[in-house]
Amino acid sequence: MDVASRSRSRVEERLTRLEEEFGPPEVTQTTFEVSEERYQRSLERSRDGQLDVRCVVRDDDGAVLLREGNGEWLVPRGQTEPDERLSEAVKRIVREAAGVDCTVTDAVSANIHGIRNGDDESAGTVYRLSVVFTADVVDAAEQSGESVRWDAEPDAVSELV
C-alpha cells in the first residue's frame, strides 16, 4: 500500500472513531502543495495516525478561551497521540495549551487535508485530518498566565465554526 492509500485509510479510520464518539461532523477536503520539509513532517504525523485538533472552549458567559501564539490570539490547538481517545486528547490539549479543564461537547467540523510535495511531483499525496471541537470550561479560575484570556468576540473563532 502506498503513502496516499495508507494515510487516506488512517484518516477514514479516525473519521469513523470521531463519528462513533460524537456523531458525524461536517467534513470538507482541501488539497495544497507544501515544501519538502513540511511534507516530510506531515508524512511522519500521518504514520503515527495523529490528528490536528482545535477546540473552542466557552465559559458560563459564552466567552471563548484564547491562547497567544506567534503574536496572535488563537483557540487551543495541538495533535493527538497515537491511539489516544479523541475526547481525552482534546482535554489534554486544552490543559497543556491554556491550563484549564474542560468538558468536550461536540466535534463540529473536520477537514481532510491532502498534502502534496511541491518539490517532488512523484511523491504521493499525504492525507491528514483536522477537527474543530467545542467544549465548556470546568473551572475558569484555573486559567493562569498572561498568554491566556477569555474573549467575548474573538476573531479566531469565526473562521473555525
N, C-alpha and C positions, 0 to 999 in steps of 0.2 A: 504494500500500500504506500503511495507517495505522500509527500508532505501535505498537499492540499486535501487529499482524502482523509488522512489521519486527523488533521486539525479541524476539518469540517465535521467529522464524526464526533470529536470531543465537544464541539460547540452544540451539536444536536443532543448529545448526552446531557450537557449542562442545561439546555433548554427544557429537556424532559424533567430533570430534577427540579428546576425552577417551577415548572407547571405543577408538579406533584406537591410542592411545598406552598405555593402562593396562588395557583391558578394561572391561566395564560396571560402574559403581559402583551402589550402592543410590541410587535417586532418589526424592525426596519433593517435594511442592509446597505452598507456603504463600502465601496472599494476605492483604494487610493494607493499611490506609489510613495515609497519612502527610501531613505538612504540605506546602504548596505548595513551600517551599524544598527540602525533602528529595526531593520528587517530581521537581523540575527537575534536581537533582543525579543522581538515578537515570536520568533521561531522557538526560542528557549521557553518562554512563558506558555506557548502553545503545547509544548511537550509535557509540561507539568500540569496541564489542564487548568491553569489559572484563569480566573475571570476578573475583569475590571469592575469595580464597584464604586458607585457614587450614592450617597444617602442624604436625603432631605429630612433632617430631624427638626421637629417643631416642638415648642414648649406649650404650656397651657394657654398662652395668649395668641398662639399662632405664629410667633416669631420663629425664624429659621436659624439654626446653628451654622456659623461660618468660621472657617479657619484661614488664616493668612498663609498664602503660599505663592512664591515668586512674585511678590508685590501685588497680588490680587486676593480678594476675599472669596473663598470657594467653599462649597459643601464638602464634608469629609469624603475622602476617596482613598482607594487602595486596591490591593489584589488579594484574592482568596489564596489559601494554602491548599496544596493537593489533598483531595478527599475531605475537605472541611465542609460541614453542613452550611448552607448558604446563610441562614439567619444568624448562626454563630459567627460566621465571617463578618457579616455586616456589623454586629455588636462589637466585635474585636476592632474592626477598622475605625469605627466611631470613637471607641475608648482610646485607641492609640493616637488618633488624629486630634481629638479635642478634649479628652479626659472626662467624658460623660458616659453614663449608662443609658441605653435606650431599649425600647421595645419595637421590633420591626413590625410594621403594619401591612406592607404590600410591596410587590415588585411592579412598578408602574410602566416601565418600558425596557426593552432590550434592543441593542444594536449589534448586528453581526458585522464586524469589520473584516473585509477582505484586504489583506496587505500584500502588495506586490513589491518586489525588489526593483527599484528604479535603475539600479546599476547592472542588473543581470536579468534580461528578459526570459532566460531559460529557467530561472528559479520559479518553483511553484508558488501559487498564492497561499498565504498562511491566513487562517481564519481565527479571529478572536471574538469573544463575547463581552460586551459591556452592558451592565444592568444598573438602572436607577431604582433605588428602593426609597420608601418613605418609612419614617419611624417617629415615635413620640419619645420625648425625653422622660427618663425615670426620675431623675433628681437634678434639676438645673443648678442647684447650689454647688455641685461637684466641679463644674467647669472652672478652670483656672488659667491664668496667663493672659498676657496682652495680645497673643496671637489668635485668640478665640473670642467671638462675640455673637450676640443674638441680634438679628436684624428683621424688622417688621416688613420691609420691602426690598429684599435682596435681588440684585440683578442676576446673580449667579444661578438662581433657581428658575427664572423664567425660561431659560434655554433648555432646561432639563425636563420639566414636566408640562 
